[in-house]
């Protein structure tokens, strides 16, 4: 299977350029979760149909609609945790699978920005995971 840009960055060690708070593995995990939420939420096709309204015939199961709405809610909330530059960077690298770092003078700064944006994702998704674990106790 072809590797994503984020996975290639991970292999090159570029996801280690942030603060020492989160590991490269944490950043990769958060980027994958962000992409999964994007895909599951169907944000891209939102204008087509209201996912909260079930189909009349042979429609979606309520559980799949609920999980889609939950993914959309997480995706929209995590986007609010990032500033505009970070959101654009995440959309380019994680969602569109396009290189944003490049080469040259600004490459090191872009690696740091990428890691800061991924750190926002790690913080948000880790907090969500902890709160779910607390609910189960």
Secondary structure by P-SEA (a helix, b strand, c coil): ccccaaaaaaaacccccccccccaaaaaaaaaaaaaaaaaaccccccccccccccccccccaaaaaaaaaaaaaaaaaaaaccaaaaaaaaacccccccccccccaaaaaaaaaaaaaaaaaaaaaaaaaaaaaaac
